[in-house]
Amino acid sequence: MGTVFRADQVGSLLRPAALLRAREAYASGALPEESLRAEEDAAILGALEGQRRVGLGVFTDGEFRRGSWITDMAEAVEGFVPHSRPVHWYGPGGGTEPSTSRVVGGRLRRRRRLTEREVPFLARHAPGPYKVTLPAPSNFYVVGWQQGLTDAVYDTRSEMMEDVVRILREEVESLIAEGVPYVQLDAPYYGSFIDERERQRLRDAGVDPDRALLEVVAADDACVQGLSREGVVLALHVCRGNSRSRWLAEGAYDPIAEPLLGTVSVDAFLLEYDSPRAGGFAPLRFLPADKTAVLGLVTTKEPGLESRDDLLRRIDEANRYVPLDRLALSPQCGFASVAAGNLISEDDQWRKLELVVETARAVWG
């Protein structure tokens, strides 16, 4: 088991207003790229200082150089086309809209490293161990395939996934070689195998959800299986969608817990547990003895601050299934999986991260 960060975080942070304005100006052609990069740098330095101030032990750049958590894949890899699969959101302003990810319309070939614009700056300026996030292969099985387009270049989803896994594994290998201390794969589309509404959408698309679950678990494992673990934490973040305080799926982890927790060769699973939509902690009984469950008990979707006593009670509930030394605490997801961010303020964000740190210290010292 690798290093355990008892007070963890998922990755994205709310973009400052100045950065959002700069990105809009760049998109319209009114701001040169070097000026946008300077705004990103300044915003990241501010975010790193905020994380240091609240006492976090692992740092991120807030994903400030991305349009959304998944967009670097299409920007760095040839074969994606400007089409998106519809996704069905629940919560404030919910409804059907295009995903921020693109679908595959050509053979996938890496043009550049996904994170080459992020790691050097973060490595120079992070006050301590830092985390780099990547989309897990499993996402593309669900939203990367469009009938009538992707099947013109790949005979099956499985064939497409071979290239997805190869590209992402090469990225993880490069990050490890660079000395990145924490690499996290983000995997929100496991919700498609939990929520019966999403399972039915898969069936309507001709996909057997039970068989597909085993395939995507194997793909995520193939991305990290057998890699060197010395000096690096590998993690998988499983959520149910996070955009403007909305979500994609509901339901307990029971349908996916045993194959997922028992198969994917990571050190830690970051799991959403901030609302009754996630069910109880009993599925954690499938967590292997050499892995950590990071409990996402603090919500990033609403501004209200959780009670520390309630967090302590819920950690105690999880401890019935997993020893305390294999548990940690985090928010359930990032604060801005898409650049627009969730419907909370930056002050709310920092208070929530500070609560994570204070609660973790109360439990683990």
C-alpha positions in Angstrom: 0.0 0.0 0.0 1.4 3.4 -1.0 1.4 6.6 0.9 -2.0 7.5 2.4 -3.1 11.1 2.3 -5.7 11.2 5.1 -7.0 14.6 3.9 -7.2 14.1 0.2 -8.9 16.1 -2.6 -10.2 15.0 -6.0 -8.6 17.6 -8.3 -10.5 20.5 -9.7 -11.0 23.8 -8.0 -13.2 26.8 -8.8 -11.6 29.0 -11.5 -11.1 32.6 -10.5 -13.3 35.1 -12.4 -10.2 36.6 -14.0 -9.2 33.3 -15.5 -12.7 32.6 -16.8 -12.6 36.0 -18.5 -9.2 35.3 -20.0 -10.3 32.0 -21.4 -13.3 33.6 -23.0 -11.1 36.3 -24.5 -8.7 33.7 -25.8 -11.5 31.7 -27.4 -12.8 34.8 -29.2 -9.3 35.7 -30.5 -9.0 38.8 -28.3 -6.2 37.4 -26.1 -2.9 35.8 -27.2 -2.0 32.4 -26.0 1.0 33.7 -23.9 -1.3 36.0 -22.0 -3.7 33.2 -21.3 -0.8 31.0 -20.0 0.2 33.9 -17.7 -3.3 34.1 -16.3 -3.3 30.3 -15.7 0.1 30.5 -14.0 -1.1 33.3 -11.6 -4.3 31.5 -10.8 -2.5 28.2 -10.1 -0.1 29.9 -7.8 -3.0 31.4 -5.9 -4.7 27.9 -5.7 -1.5 26.3 -4.4 -1.3 28.9 -1.7 -4.9 28.4 -0.8 -4.3 24.6 -0.4 -1.2 25.2 1.7 -3.1 27.7 3.9 -5.9 25.2 4.7 -3.3 22.5 5.5 -3.8 20.0 2.7 -0.9 17.5 2.3 -1.4 16.9 -1.5 -1.7 19.6 -4.0 -3.3 20.1 -7.5 -3.3 22.8 -10.1 -7.1 22.9 -9.9 -7.2 21.6 -13.5 -7.0 25.3 -14.4 -5.5 24.7 -17.8 -8.4 22.5 -18.9 -11.9 23.3 -20.3 -13.2 20.3 -18.3 -11.7 17.2 -16.6 -11.7 15.2 -19.8 -10.9 17.7 -22.6 -7.1 17.1 -22.7 -7.7 13.7 -24.2 -9.3 15.0 -27.3 -6.8 17.9 -27.6 -3.8 15.6 -27.3 -5.0 12.6 -29.3 -5.8 12.4 -33.0 -9.0 10.6 -33.8 -11.6 12.5 -31.8 -14.1 14.5 -33.8 -16.3 17.5 -32.8 -19.3 15.4 -31.9 -20.5 14.6 -28.4 -22.8 12.0 -27.0 -25.8 13.3 -25.0 -25.7 12.9 -21.3 -28.7 13.1 -18.9 -28.2 15.4 -15.9 -30.2 15.5 -12.7 -30.3 18.3 -10.2 -30.3 22.1 -10.6 -31.1 22.9 -14.3 -30.9 19.2 -15.1 -31.7 17.8 -18.5 -30.1 16.3 -21.6 -27.1 18.0 -23.1 -23.9 17.1 -25.0 -21.0 15.7 -23.0 -17.8 17.8 -22.8 -16.0 14.8 -24.2 -15.8 14.1 -27.9 -16.6 10.9 -29.7 -14.1 8.8 -31.7 -14.3 9.2 -35.4 -10.8 8.1 -36.5 -8.0 5.8 -35.4 -6.6 7.0 -32.1 -3.0 8.2 -32.1 -1.3 10.4 -29.6 -0.2 13.8 -30.9 1.4 15.0 -27.7 1.4 14.2 -24.0 -1.9 14.9 -22.3 -0.3 16.6 -19.3 2.8 18.1 -20.9 1.5 21.7 -20.2 0.6 21.0 -16.6 3.3 18.9 -14.9 6.4 21.1 -15.2 4.8 24.2 -13.6 3.1 22.1 -10.9 6.4 20.2 -10.1 8.3 23.5 -9.7 5.7 25.3 -7.6 3.8 22.8 -5.5 4.6 23.2 -1.8 4.5 19.5 -1.3 3.4 16.2 -3.0 1.1 16.9 -5.9 -1.5 15.0 -7.9 -2.1 14.8 -11.6 -5.4 13.6 -12.9 -6.3 11.7 -16.1 -9.5 10.4 -17.5 -9.8 6.6 -17.0 -10.2 4.4 -20.0 -13.6 3.3 -18.8 -15.1 6.7 -19.7 -14.6 6.2 -23.4 -16.4 2.9 -23.6 -19.5 4.8 -22.7 -19.2 8.3 -24.2 -16.5 7.8 -26.9 -18.5 5.5 -29.1 -21.2 6.7 -31.6 -22.9 4.2 -33.8 -22.5 5.2 -37.5 -19.3 7.1 -36.8 -16.9 5.2 -34.5 -17.8 1.8 -36.1 -16.5 3.2 -39.4 -13.0 2.9 -38.0 -13.3 0.4 -35.2 -15.2 -2.8 -35.6 -16.1 -3.0 -31.9 -15.9 -1.0 -28.7 -13.3 -3.5 -27.5 -11.0 -2.8 -30.4 -11.3 1.0 -29.7 -10.5 0.4 -26.0 -7.2 -1.3 -26.9 -6.0 2.0 -28.3 -7.5 4.1 -25.4 -5.7 1.9 -22.9 -2.4 2.0 -24.7 -2.5 5.9 -24.9 -3.4 6.4 -21.3 -1.0 3.7 -20.0 1.8 5.5 -21.8 0.8 8.7 -20.1 0.8 7.1 -16.7 4.2 5.6 -17.4 5.6 9.0 -18.4 4.2 10.6 -15.2 5.8 8.0 -13.1 9.1 8.4 -14.9 8.9 12.1 -14.3 8.6 11.5 -10.6 4.9 12.6 -10.2 4.0 11.4 -6.7 0.3 10.9 -7.2 -1.5 9.9 -10.4 -5.3 9.6 -10.3 -7.7 8.2 -12.9 -11.1 9.8 -13.0 -14.0 7.4 -13.8 -17.5 8.9 -13.5 -19.1 6.5 -16.0 -19.2 3.6 -13.6 -22.5 5.2 -12.7 -23.8 3.8 -15.9 -23.5 0.3 -14.4 -25.2 1.4 -11.0 -28.2 3.4 -12.1 -31.0 1.3 -13.7 -31.9 4.2 -15.9 -28.4 4.3 -17.3 -28.2 0.5 -17.6 -31.3 0.6 -19.7 -29.8 3.2 -22.0 -26.8 0.9 -22.5 -29.2 -2.0 -23.4 -31.0 0.4 -25.8 -27.6 0.9 -27.5 -27.1 -2.8 -27.8 -24.7 -3.1 -24.8 -25.1 -5.8 -22.1 -24.2 -3.7 -19.0 -23.0 -6.7 -16.9 -20.6 -7.8 -19.6 -19.5 -4.3 -20.3 -18.8 -3.7 -16.6 -16.2 -6.5 -16.6 -14.7 -5.1 -19.8 -14.3 -1.5 -18.5 -12.9 -2.7 -15.2 -10.3 -4.8 -17.1 -9.5 -1.7 -19.2 -8.9 0.5 -16.2 -6.8 -2.2 -14.6 -4.7 -2.6 -17.8 -3.9 1.1 -17.6 -2.0 0.6 -14.4 -1.4 -3.1 -13.8 2.2 -4.1 -13.3 3.6 -0.5 -13.2 6.3 0.5 -10.8 4.9 1.7 -7.4 8.0 3.0 -5.8 7.4 6.6 -4.7 4.0 7.0 -6.4 0.4 6.6 -5.4 -2.0 5.4 -8.1 -5.7 6.0 -7.5 -9.1 5.7 -9.2 -11.8 8.3 -8.5 -15.4 6.9 -8.9 -18.2 9.5 -8.9 -21.6 9.8 -10.4 -21.1 13.0 -12.5 -20.3 16.5 -11.4 -21.2 19.6 -13.5 -22.8 22.8 -12.2 -23.9 20.9 -9.0 -25.7 18.2 -11.1 -25.2 14.5 -11.2 -25.5 11.7 -13.8 -26.4 8.6 -11.8 -27.9 7.3 -8.5 -27.6 4.1 -6.5 -25.4 2.1 -4.2 -22.1 0.7 -5.2 -23.3 -2.9 -4.8 -23.5 -3.8 -8.5 -19.9 -2.8 -9.2 -18.1 -3.1 -5.8 -16.7 -6.6 -6.0 -15.4 -6.6 -9.6 -14.1 -3.0 -9.4 -12.5 -2.9 -5.9 -11.1 -6.4 -6.3 -9.6 -5.9 -9.8 -8.2 -2.5 -10.5 -4.5 -2.4 -9.4 -4.5 1.0 -7.7 -3.5 2.0 -4.2 -6.7 4.0 -3.4 -10.3 4.4 -4.5 -11.8 7.8 -4.0 -15.5 7.1 -3.6 -18.5 9.5 -3.6 -20.4 9.3 -0.4 -21.8 12.7 0.1 -25.6 11.9 -0.2 -28.1 9.1 0.1 -27.7 8.6 -3.7 -24.5 6.7 -3.0 -26.0 4.1 -0.6 -24.3 2.7 2.4 -20.8 1.5 3.2 -21.4 -2.3 3.1 -19.8 -2.6 -0.4 -16.5 -1.6 1.1 -16.2 -5.1 2.5 -14.8 -6.0 -1.0 -11.9 -3.6 -0.6 -8.6 -5.7 -0.6 -6.4 -5.4 2.4 -3.6 -3.5 0.6 -5.9 -0.7 -0.6 -7.4 2.5 0.8 -10.9 3.8 0.5 -11.0 7.6 0.5 -14.5 8.6 1.7 -16.0 11.5 -0.3 -18.2 12.7 2.5 -18.0 16.5 2.0 -20.1 17.7 -0.9 -18.9 20.1 -3.6 -22.4 20.5 -5.0 -23.9 22.6 -2.2 -22.5 25.5 -0.1 -23.7 24.3 3.3 -20.8 23.2 5.6 -21.1 19.7 7.0 -21.0 19.0 10.7 -17.7 17.6 11.9 -19.6 15.4 14.3 -21.6 14.0 11.4 -18.4 13.3 9.4 -16.9 11.5 12.4 -20.0 9.4 12.8 -20.0 8.4 9.1 -16.3 7.5 9.3 -17.1 5.3 12.2 -19.8 3.6 10.2 -17.4 2.9 7.4 -14.9 1.5 9.9 -17.3 -1.4 10.5 -16.3 -2.7 7.1 -12.7 -1.3 6.7 -10.0 -0.8 9.3 -9.4 2.8 10.1 -5.9 2.7 8.9 -7.2 1.9 5.4 -9.6 4.9 5.3 -9.1 8.6 4.4 -11.3 11.6 3.8 -12.0 14.0 0.9 -14.7 15.9 -0.9 -16.9 13.6 -3.1 -15.6 15.2 -6.3 -13.9 18.3 -7.6 -15.4 21.8 -7.3 -15.2 22.5 -11.0 -15.2 19.4 -13.2 -16.2 21.8 -15.9 -14.7 25.3 -16.0 -18.0 27.0 -15.0 -17.8 25.3 -11.7 -20.4 24.1 -9.1 -22.9 26.5 -7.6 -20.9 27.5 -4.5 -18.4 30.3 -3.8 -14.7 30.1 -3.5 -15.1 30.8 0.3 -17.3 27.8 0.5 -14.7 25.7 -1.3 -11.9 26.7 1.1 -14.1 26.1 4.2 -15.0 22.6 2.9 -11.3 21.7 2.3 -10.4 23.1 5.7 -13.1 20.9 7.2 -11.6 17.9 5.5 -8.2 18.6 7.0 -9.5 19.3 10.5 -11.6 16.2 10.5 -8.8 14.0 9.2 -6.5 15.3 11.9 -9.1 14.6 14.6 -9.4 10.9 13.3 -5.8 10.1 12.3 -3.7 12.7 14.0 
